[in-house]
Amino acid sequence: MSQEIMNLVEKSSLREDPLDFQIGDTVDVHTKILEGNKERIQVFSGTVIARSGGGSREMFTVRRIVAGEGVERKFPVHSPRIAKVEVKRSSVVRRAKLYFLRDRVGKAVRLKERRR
């Protein structure tokens, strides 16, 4: 009974247009940023290394290399702050979490491209 109530409450906060991407995809995440009374779009590009949670609590982690340093950022999938997620490239992966990419440097970070 309580799970049904939770599902009804969560349903109102889910996105109408689901984001279509997978682990290993190289994506551009367009995020709405508020600066004072102005709003602008900021793009964060990188590889999706993880998805976690479910329902309205679902998150995904994007990793990129900036000035030789690895930067990871977690985004809520159903956030109204995310304008869109563009898939630039899909890769062949064999696991759900790509945390092993954290230890790799340079060309070793590259993943094999998936043909569509």
C-alpha angles and dihedrals in degrees: 000000000000091000090056090052091049090051091052092049092047093048092071093057098048122105119260090212107049117215111246112210138112140212111288095029119132104228143178110222111202107206126187111232123194116214110178104306095336126091125206138171120247120193122216113190125195149100122301104236101170147012120196141172129025141246114008090345095063115130136182130202123220122195129196138162117244119182091340093308124108115238123191127188130185121215130189109238095218098043117131087216091072107085096185145328116227117200108218098174138000123217136200109249131170102199139053098234121044097197090135088076088072090072095048127092133195120342092359088074092066118107127208112262120245116228113229 
